[in-house]
Amino acid sequence: MEGRVTTTGDSQPNVRAAVADYAHREVKTIEEDATIQEAGKRMARFNIGSLLVTNNGAYVGILTDTDLARVAAARGLNPITEPVRSIMSREIASIEGHRSMEEAQTFMKSRGIRHLAVLAQGTIVGIVTLSDLLRYYQTRPTTPA
């Protein structure tokens, strides 16, 4: 796994895993005029918690499992007829792939989100999730006390 090397105050190198190392590279999408039901089925089929929303191939938002549960269900929307655009978040929170997993965690926590688009030179190239953060913390080497 690649990472960038930073130096701590005691001159010991500290390898910090880059977000890109943990990101899912196959970004799943759905058109904004698709129904909420279609989105839910797509998430279930791929066992994922978010879809990037597109309009003619351009990213226009993100839809999460939280949007399905807390927005669509709470508003009593008809999932068979209501379009994704009515419940998606228009802002796509993102982080550059060279940033550390610790930075991703801090950003997610500060925004109260569980999914971040991963960028390479301003282009979305993947998604990193709360589950990826857990995987990172479970597999990273521990430093002696």
N, C-alpha and C positions, 0 to 999 in steps of 0.2 A: 504494500500500500504506500503510495506517495504521500508526502506531507511537506509542509514547509518547516524549516528549522528556525526557531527563535532562541534567544539566549536569555536565561533567567539571570537574576542578580548575582548568583554565585558562579557564573560563567559555565554552568552545565548546560549542554544543548538539550532542548526540549522539543521533540518532534510532535507537531500538532497536526492531526489528520485534517485534510481539506474536505470541505463539504462535497466536492465533486467525487471523492472516493466512496461516498456512501449514497449518492443520489441514484434514483431510478432513472435510467436513461430513456426508457420508452414512455414518453409522455402520452397519457390517454386524454382524448378530447371529446367534446360533444358540441354540436352546433347550438347556438343560442335559441333557435326556434324549435328544437326538439322538446318533447314533453318531459315533465318531471319524472313520470313513470319510466320513460326510456333511459333517463339518466340513472335512476335507481337500479334498473336492470343491468346497465353497463357496469356500474360500480360493483354489483353483486357478482357478475360474470368474471371480472378481473380481480375480485377481492381487494378493492382499493377504497380509499376514503375521500378521494377528490378527483375531479375532472377539470381540465382547463377548458374554458368555453370559447368557442370561435365564431366568427362571422366572416364567411368567405375566406377561410384560412388564416385570418388574423386573430390573435388572442384578444378577447374583450372582457374576460373575467374568469372567476374560478367558482366552482360549485363543490361544496363539501357535504359529507354525510351529516354534519351538524345543520347545514342549511335545509337538508331534507327533513330532519327531525324537528328542529326548533322553529323553522320559518314556515315551510309548507304545511306541516301538520298543524302547527299552532294557529295558522291563519285559516285552516279548513279548506285549503286549495284543492281543486280536483286534479290529481296527478295525471289523469288521462288526457286532459285538455289544456292544462296550464303549461306555458313554456318555461324553460329553464331560465330565461332572462329575467323572469319575474322574481326569482329568489336568489340568483347568483350574486356574489360580491364582485363589484366592478373593478376594485383594486386588486391586483395580483401582487402579493407581497413576495419579494425576491431577495436573493443573496448571490453574490458572485461565487463561483465554484472554488476559487482559490482561498476563500475565507475559511476559518477553522470551524469545527463542529461546536466548539464552545461559543463562538460568535453567533452561530445559528441558534443555539439554545437561548442565549440572552435575548436575541431578537424575537424569537417565538414567544418567550415568556413575557416580554414587555408588551407585545401586541395581543396576547391571549389567543394565539393561533397554533395549529398543528401541522400546517403544510406550507412549504416555501418553494417557489420556483427557483431553480438553479440556473444562473446565467454564465455564459462564456462570451466575453466581449459584447455584452448587452443583449445577447440572444438566449432565449430559453432553451436549455439543453437537458433539463431533467427536473425532478421533484425530490425534495428531501422532506421527511415526515418525522413526527414525534417517535414513531417506531424505529426509524433509522438512528435517532439520537440514543434511544435505549440500547440498540445493538452496539453502537459506538462505545457507550460507557461500560457495557458488559465485556467488551473485547479489548479495550485499551489496556496497555501495561500499567501496572500500578508502580508508583515511585516509593522507594523506601522512606520511612519517616525519620 
